[in-house]
């Protein structure tokens, strides 16, 4: 059984036992601290990641949606008009940045079929209950020829190993994360009806050693701290 299948089963089991009153996002209590990271220790890291995304923007069909929009930092920087997030507090911060935010989860959105040209999943896939269901839902709401743009820290990267260690130590953010390998994720994308069109790697500086701006590099690298994967919706195949 793959790690994604194990995660899906665990999520479904959790959903069966969870009371409706416990649906609040754990990030509600951390919203201000989370958002402040982008202005403090994470500022240069964020700028490096945004620079890599901007190389892709002219190629992406409109309209755009960010699933897991959080406090709207990436959406504002990249010009993403709309977002969805389960955290009430983060969504409110994003709205103050001018983003139209819907309350909800990526596994089941309120949008009609074929509503968007591009769906962004920026770090989101590491924090959802079911990556497979999120990708299936992205497939449903994408227009024909639409794209999904994933940005994430891969499990095998130096940053993935760094954050995994923090998770094991009970870090307030990373305790909720599940880091995925490139091979596992690309297989899941194929199973959910997507084909890889482009991969960009950046953040080659090690954790704690980020001192200057970086130029992104083409293709996958296990040494990159941040990887962007652009996938297209396959017209002839739906999600498995």
N, C-alpha and C positions, 0 to 999 in steps of 0.2 A: 504494500500500500504506500502511495506517495505521501509526502508531507502535506500536500494540499488536500488530499482525501482525508487524512487524519484530522486536519484542521476543520474541514467541513463537517465531519461527524461530531467533533467536539462542540462546534458552534450550534449544531442542531440539538444536541443533547442539552446544552446550556439554555437554549431558547425554550425547550420543553419544561424546564424546571424554574425558569425565571419569572417572577411576578411582574405584571405590567408596571407597578409602581417603582421598579428598580431600573427603568430604562434610561435614566439620566446619564449623560456622558461623564466619564471620569475626568475629562478635560475641563468640565465646567469650573471645578475648584482650582484649576491650574491655568486658567485662560490668560490672566495678566502676566504671569511668569513666563508662560510659553511665548506670548507675543513679544515680550521684552528681549528674549534671546536673540531675535533678529536685529536688534539695535545694539546689542552688547557683544558677547563673545562669538555669536554666530554671524555677525554682519558681513565679514569678508567671505565666509563660506557661502552665505546666501547670494552675495553678488557674483561669485564664481558660477553658481548653479543657474542663476538668472541669465547670465551671459551665454551659457550653453543653450538654454531654451530659446533665446532670441534668434539663434541661427535658423530655427525651424519655422518660426511664426509665419513668414510669407507663404509657406507651402501648405498651411493648414486651412481646410474649408471652414467657413463660418456657418452657423453661430457656434460659440464656444461655451462649454460648461466645465467647471471644476468640481469633481466629486471629492468630498473631504476638503472643502475650501478653507476650513480652519478660520484664522483671523484675517484672511484675505491678503496676506503679504504677497504671495506669488500671483494671485489674480490681479491685484493692483499693478504689479510690476510688469506683467505680461499683457495686460489689456483684456483679460477674461471677464466677460460681462456678468455671468451668472454662476452661482455655486449652490451646493447643498452640503449640509453638515448636521450631525446629530447634536452637537454642543450648542446650547442656547447662548452661553456666554461668548464663545468664539464667533458665532454667527452675528451677534450684535456688534462686535468689533469690526467684522468684515463689512457690515452694512454702513458703518461710519466711514469706511474707505470707499464707499460708492458702489459696492457689489450688491447685486440683487441675490439675496440668499433665501433658499427654501430650507425648512427644517426637515431633516429625515436622514435615512441611511442609504448608502450606495447599493445595497442589496435589493431595495424596493423603492424606487423613486416615484414622484407624482407626475412624471412627464409622459406625454403621449409617445407612441411609437414613431420613430424616425423624426425626432424633433431637433437634433443637433448635428452639426458638421464635424465637430471635434469634441471629445471628452478627455479632459486631463485628470490623471490620477497621480498627484505629486506626493510621494511618500505614503499616500493613502493605503495602498495595497498591503503595507506592513502592519496596519492597525485595524483592519476590518475583520469581522467575524468569519466571513466566507469569501475569499478572493474569487472563487469560481462563480458565485452568485453575483458578485459585483461586476465581473466581466460579462456575464450573460445579460445583465441589465444594461450595461453600456452598449452591448450589441443591439439590444432592442430599441434603445432610444436614438441610435445613430442613423443618420440618413444613408442611403446607398452611396458607397464610395467614401464614407466617413472614416475618421481616424480616432484611435486612442493613443494618447501620449502619456507614457508612464515615466516618472522620475523616482528613483529609489536608490537606497544603499543596499548593495547586494551582500549576501551572507558571506561569500568568500573573500570580500575585499578587506583591506586593513581597517576601514571604518566600520564595516559590518562586524568584524571580530571585536573591535573596540566597544561598539554599542551592545553587542551580545554579552560582553563581560559586565557592562553596566546593568543590563537587564537582570542577570543572575544576582547582582548585588541589590536588586529591588529599587532601581532608579525610578524617580517619580514619573518620568515619561516612558522610558524604554521598557519598563516592566510590562507594558501593554503591547509591545511590538513583537512581531514574528518576522524574522529576516529570511528572505528567499534566495535561492541560488539562481544564476542565470539560466542554466539548463532546465531546472524545474519550472521556472516561470515561462520560458519560451514554449515548453511542452503544453503548459496550461493554456497559453494564448492560442495555440494551434487547436486545442480541444474545444475552445469556446468560440471558434469561428473567425480567428484573426490570422493575418500573415504579417511577418516582420518586414518592414520597409526600410528602416534606418535605425542605427544605433550610434549614440554619441557618449563618449566617456570624458569625465572631468574630475577635478579634485584629487590630483595625484600627490599632493602634499599630505603628510601623515597627520593623524589627530594630534592636536596640540602644537603643530608646527606650521600652521597656515600663516604665511607672512606676506604673500603677494597675489595679485590677480593671475589667473591661468587662462590659456587658450584651450578650448575643448578639442578633443581628438576624435576622429572617426573610428567606428567599430568598437566592439566589446574589448575591455581589458580588465582582468581580475585585480589589477593594481589601482584601478580608479575607485575613488570613494563615492562617486555619484554617477549613475548610469541612466541615460534617457533612451527609451525604446519607443519608436513610432510604429504602430501596427495599423493595417487597413482592414476594414470589414470585408470579408469574403462574400461575394454576392451569391455564390452557388451553395454555400454551406452555412447552416446555422450552428448554434452552440450545441456541444455534446452534453 
